[in-house]
Amino acid sequence: ENPTIEWTRQQFKLNTDLVYNLKGPIFLGLALDVNYSYVKSIDDISYLRGQDTHQFFTGLGFTFQYDTRDFIPNPTRGRNLTLRTLIRPQFLSGFDRTLINSTLTFNCYQRLWKGGLLAFDLYESYNSQETPWSLREALGSGGVRMRGYYAGRFVDNCMVSSQLELRQHIYSRFGCAAWFGVGAVFSDYGNLGKENFLPNFGVGLRVELKHNLNGRIDYGMGKTTGGFVFSIGEAF
């Protein structure tokens, strides 16, 4: 909705879980999240809506996971469901109120034919209405979801995305992938409509660096955007 500006953010993030295997594929544990962000420069300070340029948060919470994947960096079968909830108390943060974050991740993998695999990813993240700029969701960050979107171009309180990817072994150590997905950022679920959703699709090359571990080069495209992603391991 707003014009494009340039800004520089410096950030330190620590995100870790300590989980216990209850039984079989079921895991339960504690979560810790530490985030310090600083706006070094910005073209238009009004984009921060009066919020501090330095922000620090500590989040504590729990994680539930059901995971039957055979190999996490490069799954070929199984399911993964992860629910994670964080509370960022006012007394552990430099903010004037307590905030909540809740995320859901669901993945599944199905072999189609020799060398062919269909992978599915669904992601949802909800943040409190008062969530400041440093904790908001951004499409395209991390090279995992909405690949090809410039991280920070679309930002808001909450995010939802889904993608379907076909992975095909070609010859020897080489393979390829093609995907299609949609995603949206929005202020709250009451304001989520079809106009919020943005398309995403692309193709990629896979090179097996060692057994079950790929290097990948992806080119993702979307609404008036496109870009390369270089990474180790599959996107999800």
C-alpha positions in Angstrom: 0.0 0.0 0.0 2.9 2.4 0.7 5.7 3.6 -1.7 8.9 1.7 -1.7 11.7 3.1 0.5 15.2 2.0 1.4 16.3 1.1 4.9 19.0 -0.8 6.7 18.3 -3.1 9.7 20.9 -4.8 11.9 19.6 -7.8 13.7 20.6 -10.5 16.1 18.3 -13.6 16.4 18.5 -16.7 18.5 15.8 -19.3 18.0 16.1 -22.8 19.6 13.9 -25.6 20.9 14.6 -28.3 23.5 12.3 -31.2 22.7 11.7 -34.6 24.2 10.6 -37.7 22.3 7.4 -38.8 24.1 6.7 -41.8 21.9 7.3 -42.7 18.3 7.0 -39.7 16.1 5.6 -37.4 18.8 7.8 -34.7 20.3 7.1 -32.1 23.0 9.4 -29.4 24.2 10.3 -25.8 25.2 11.1 -22.9 22.9 13.4 -19.9 23.4 13.5 -16.9 21.0 15.7 -13.8 21.4 15.6 -10.9 19.0 17.5 -7.6 19.0 16.9 -5.2 16.0 18.2 -1.8 15.2 17.3 0.6 12.3 20.6 2.0 11.2 19.1 4.2 8.4 15.7 4.7 6.8 14.3 7.0 4.1 11.0 7.7 5.9 10.9 7.4 9.7 7.1 7.5 9.6 7.1 3.9 8.4 8.0 2.9 12.0 4.7 4.6 13.2 6.4 6.2 16.2 8.1 3.0 17.4 11.6 2.9 18.8 14.5 2.3 16.3 16.1 -0.1 18.9 14.0 -3.1 20.0 14.8 -6.2 22.1 12.5 -9.2 22.8 12.7 -12.5 24.7 10.1 -15.2 23.9 9.4 -18.3 25.9 7.0 -21.0 24.8 6.4 -24.7 23.8 6.6 -26.8 20.7 4.6 -29.8 19.7 5.7 -31.9 16.7 4.5 -35.0 14.9 7.3 -36.1 12.5 7.6 -39.2 10.4 10.1 -37.8 7.8 12.9 -40.2 6.9 15.7 -37.5 6.6 15.0 -33.9 7.5 17.4 -32.1 5.0 16.1 -34.0 2.1 12.9 -36.0 2.9 11.6 -38.6 0.5 8.6 -39.7 2.6 6.6 -38.9 5.7 4.7 -36.1 7.3 5.6 -33.3 9.6 3.3 -31.2 11.8 4.8 -28.6 14.1 2.9 -26.2 16.4 4.9 -23.5 18.2 3.6 -20.8 20.6 5.7 -18.0 22.1 4.9 -15.5 24.7 7.1 -12.4 24.8 6.5 -11.0 28.4 6.7 -7.2 28.9 9.2 -7.7 31.7 11.6 -9.6 29.5 11.4 -7.2 26.6 11.9 -3.5 25.8 8.2 -3.1 24.9 5.2 -1.7 26.8 3.1 -4.9 26.5 3.1 -8.7 26.3 3.0 -10.2 22.8 2.1 -13.6 21.4 3.3 -15.5 18.4 1.9 -18.8 17.1 3.1 -20.7 14.1 1.9 -23.9 12.3 4.0 -25.8 9.8 2.7 -28.9 7.9 4.7 -30.8 5.3 4.1 -34.1 3.4 6.0 -36.0 0.8 4.8 -38.6 -1.7 6.8 -40.6 -4.3 5.1 -40.5 -7.7 7.3 -42.6 -10.0 11.0 -43.5 -10.3 13.0 -40.5 -9.2 9.9 -38.3 -8.9 8.7 -36.8 -5.6 5.8 -34.5 -4.8 6.3 -32.2 -1.7 3.8 -30.0 0.0 4.3 -27.2 2.5 1.8 -25.1 4.5 2.9 -22.4 6.9 0.9 -20.0 9.1 2.2 -17.4 11.6 0.0 -15.3 13.8 1.2 -12.2 15.8 -0.6 -10.0 18.3 -2.2 -6.8 16.8 0.3 -4.6 18.6 3.3 -6.4 17.2 6.1 -3.8 16.3 8.1 -3.6 13.0 11.0 -5.8 14.2 8.7 -8.9 14.7 6.4 -8.7 11.7 6.2 -11.3 9.0 7.8 -10.8 5.6 7.2 -12.7 2.4 10.3 -14.1 0.7 12.6 -14.2 3.7 15.0 -17.2 4.1 14.7 -18.7 0.6 12.2 -21.3 1.9 8.8 -19.8 1.1 7.7 -17.4 -1.7 11.1 -17.7 -3.3 12.0 -14.8 -5.6 10.2 -12.1 -3.5 12.5 -9.5 -2.1 12.4 -9.9 1.7 10.7 -6.9 3.3 8.7 -5.8 0.3 5.5 -7.2 1.7 5.3 -7.0 5.5 2.5 -7.2 8.1 1.4 -8.8 11.4 0.5 -12.3 10.1 1.4 -14.6 7.2 0.1 -17.6 5.5 1.6 -19.5 2.5 1.4 -22.8 0.7 3.5 -24.4 -2.0 3.6 -27.6 -4.0 6.9 -28.8 -5.5 7.8 -31.6 -7.9 11.3 -32.9 -7.5 12.8 -35.1 -10.2 16.1 -36.9 -10.4 17.7 -36.5 -13.9 21.0 -38.3 -14.1 23.9 -39.2 -11.7 24.1 -36.4 -9.2 21.8 -34.0 -11.0 18.1 -33.3 -10.5 15.5 -30.5 -11.0 12.5 -29.1 -9.3 9.5 -26.9 -10.2 7.0 -25.4 -7.8 3.9 -23.3 -7.5 2.6 -21.5 -4.4 0.6 -18.6 -3.0 1.1 -16.5 0.1 -0.2 -13.4 1.9 0.7 -11.1 4.7 -2.2 -9.4 6.5 -3.0 -7.4 9.7 -5.5 -10.0 11.1 -7.8 -12.7 9.9 -10.8 -10.4 9.7 -8.9 -8.4 7.0 -7.7 -11.5 5.0 -9.2 -11.6 1.5 -8.3 -13.0 -1.9 -6.8 -9.6 -2.8 -4.0 -10.3 -0.2 -2.7 -13.4 -1.9 0.3 -13.2 -4.2 1.4 -16.0 -6.7 4.8 -17.7 -6.6 6.3 -20.2 -9.0 9.7 -21.2 -10.2 12.2 -23.9 -11.3 15.5 -25.1 -9.8 18.6 -27.3 -10.3 19.7 -29.9 -7.8 23.3 -31.2 -7.4 23.9 -34.0 -4.9 26.9 -32.9 -2.8 26.9 -36.1 -0.8 24.4 -38.8 -0.1 21.0 -37.3 0.6 22.3 -33.7 0.7 21.7 -31.4 -2.3 22.9 -28.1 -3.3 20.2 -26.1 -5.0 19.9 -23.1 -7.3 16.3 -21.9 -7.6 14.8 -19.1 -9.7 11.6 -17.9 -8.2 9.0 -15.5 -9.7 6.0 -13.7 -8.5 4.0 -10.4 -8.9 6.5 -8.1 -10.8 9.5 -9.8 -9.1 12.0 -12.6 -9.6 15.3 -13.7 -8.2 17.8 -16.5 -7.5 18.2 -18.6 -4.3 21.4 -20.5 -3.6 21.3 -22.9 -0.7 22.2 -26.3 0.8 19.4 -28.7 1.5 15.8 -28.6 0.1 13.6 -25.6 0.8 11.3 -27.8 3.0 
